Every structure is written in structure tokens, then in C-alpha cells.
Amino acid sequence: MFNSLLQILASTVPLAQAKQDWLTAYCEALHPGCGAGSEFLVQIAERVADLVLDIIGGVAVIMFLWGAQQIVTSGGNDERKNQGKDIILAALIGIFLAVVGNVVLSFVGTFVADNV
């Protein structure tokens, strides 16, 4: 199934590039040397992933600080202390998943760029 998807991509991307030279010119105007076809798609995906990773990282840091604030201000209340621990754990899991997602996207982008 994966091979057939790559074959479909390989057959459509050069065709789309040949029919849409304006896309290459637009891409070059935005970012010189960005290429076209699969390279263009990989770069767009990497840029979107970087933006999403920045947003997830920022939210995770805020959540981490909020959880720490709840622990510090719990005043001996075990329920608030446990809530703070849960928030910190969720923030760390979010950071881990964002980093893993970025690594997977980088691997897939390299694979597609090299094989198409």
C-alpha cells in the first residue's frame, strides 16, 4: 500500500510541476531555493510542524508553570498538590509527543524527498 502511494505521488508531483510553473515562481519568490514538487511539499510540512511544535512547547511551559504554582500554593491540600502533579505530568507528555512527532515528520520528509 505504501509503495502504491509513493508511485501515485511520484507520477502526480512532476506533472503538477510541469503544468503549474507559477507555483515554482511563487515558491522561489517566498523562499529562494525551495525547489518544487515533493521538496516543496516537504518544506511546507516541516514549516507547519515547526510552528505547531513552538505552539505546543509554549503551552506546555505555561501548563508546567501552572502545575508548579498549584503545588507551591497548595498549603498542605493534597487534592491541589495531586492536581499540580497531574498537570506537570500532562505537560511533560505533551512535550515528549511534540518532539517525537517532529522526529517522525523529519524522517518521513527525508524519505519522501530522497525517494520521489
N, C-alpha and C positions, 0 to 999 in steps of 0.2 A: 504494500500500500504506500509506504514512504517513497519507494523508488518511482512509482507512478506519479506521485505528487511532484517529485523533483523533475520528472520528464515533462509534465504539464507546465511547470514553472519555466523550464529551460526552453520550451517551444513558444511560450507566450511573451516572455520578457524581451527577447531580441526583436520580435515582431512589433511589440508595443513601442520599442525604442525607434524602430525604423519609421513607423507611422507618425510618431509624435516627437519630432525634433524640437518643438517648442518646449517640451518637458526638460530636455537636456540643457537648452539655453537658460531656462528658468532656474534649474538646479545650479548651473555654473554661475549665474548672477548672484544667487544666495550664498553659495559656498564654493569657491573655485576648487576644482579638482575632486568634486564629489562623485564624479562618474555618472553612470546611468544604468538602467536595468536593475539587476539584483544588487549591485553595490549601492545604488541609490536607496533601495528598499531597506537594506541592512543599516545604512547610516541613519535613516529616519527612525527605524525601530530602536537603534541604540540611543538616539537623542531623546526619544519618548521615555525609554527605560531610565535614562539618567535623570530626567525630570521627575518621574514617579519615585525613583529612589531618593531624591532630595526631599520630596514632599513626605514620604514615609519616614525618612530619617528625622526630619523636623518634628513631625507629630510624635514619633517615638521618644524623642528627647523631652518634649513637653510632658508626655504621659509619664515618663520616668521621674521627672521632677515633681509632678503632681503626686505620684505614689510616694515618693520620699517625703514630701510635705505632709501627707496624711499620716505616715509613720511617726514623723517627728512631733506632730501636733496631736497625736492620739491621746496623750495624757494618761496612759495606762489602759485605755479602752482596747480590749483585744479585738473587737469587731473592726474598728478602724485600722488597727495595725495589720490585720489579715487582709483587709481591702487594699491597703497600700502595697502589701507584698504581691497580691494578685495583679495589681496594675503594673508594677515593675516587671513581673514575670511576662505579662502580655506585651509590654513594650520591648523587652529583650527578644521575645519570639518574633515580633514584627520586624525588628532589625535583622534578625537571622534570615527570615524568609525573604526580605528585600535583597539581601546580599546574595542569597542562593539564586533568586530569580535573575539578578543581574549576571551572575556567572553562567547560568543556563542560556540566557539570551546571547551573551557574548560567544559561547560555544556554538550555538545554532547559527548565529550570524557569520562566524568564521567558516563553518561547514558549508553554508549556502553560498557564500562568496567564493569559496575555493572550488566548489563542485558544479556550479552553474555557469 
